Each structure stands twice: as C-alpha cells, then as structure tokens.
C-alpha cells in the first residue's frame, strides 16, 4: 500500500476522522478511515513516530497488594466498565507527569513509586493511531472521585491481587484489565 493523500473529515477537540487515499499493490485506489487524537501533520502515517504517547494507562497497586481500578460510564457502550485509571498526555507533559495527574484526578491517590512497564503501543491499530504507555505505580492515600471532570462518572475499587483474575472473569472489563488479569503472575 502507498499513502497518497489525507483528508480530514471532522474537526473536533479530542478525536477526528481522516480519510486516507491509498494505492494497493495492484495499483487500485482504496479509501481507508482512521480515527486519531492528532492533528494531520502529527498523524503517525505522516511522522512515522511510533514512540509518542497519546495516553497513559496506570496500574495502581496499594501497599496492601490491591489493584485500584475504576468503574466508569462509557458512552460507546452506554454502560459501565471496569478499567484502570487512564487519560491523555497533555501538551508538554511527560508520561510520568500525565500518569501522576490522571491517577490523582480519577482516584485521589498519590504515587509513591513509578515504573514504566510498556512503551507507547497501539490500542486498536486497525482503526486508530492512538498510542498508550502503560505504567505501574505503588499508591497511597484515601480514594476519592472529588477531582474527576464533570462528565466523568467514576467509582473507585480496590481488588486484592489474589482475587483479580476472578474479578476480571466475572465482570465487564476493558481489554487492558483482562490482559493484566491473564498475566497476573508477571506483575
């Protein structure tokens, strides 16, 4: 495939749709649609920069060996899902700064220690160039959702690590929670 042209279809603050004009190996034209949080000049298909984190996912663990997860309303499914705290990396922020900010905003907790687990990786490359870094934090404090944004509906839970696989199996969880649960022994 060869990328020939990019047309921006929407113009929203957090997410946009782009139409890519491609030419396949037989020389035929193909339209392909991509959702992105980036401006056209910053799209991965333009920059070829695979290391820019658009977002962060935090795996918070307490000193009592509990995962801190959130139950959050998601409009795409018109329902609640269990997931790890996460969010966008603001302009000028590092992954660590964004992780600490998002942890506090969504849970009220503070980071005691920070570990970068996974470099920015694509979340759904068939439809988006969104890249998310995954970090692990030892956390402390009293959980609160006082600092959430007005459109966020979040409930904070602590799940003992020993019970996490069963919790993930028995509830509606994000793929990221399911992956951590599947590989719990390596965390």
Secondary structure, DSSP 8 states (H G I E B T S, - for coil): -EEEEEEE----SS-EEEEEEEE-TTS-EEEEEEEESS-GGG-HHHH------SEEEEEEEETTSEEEEEEEEEGGGTEEEEE--EEE--TT--HHHHHHHHHHHHH--EEEEEEEEEEEEES-TTTB--EEEEEEEEEES----TTS-TT--EEEEEEEGGGHHHHHHHS-B-HHHHHHHHTGGG-
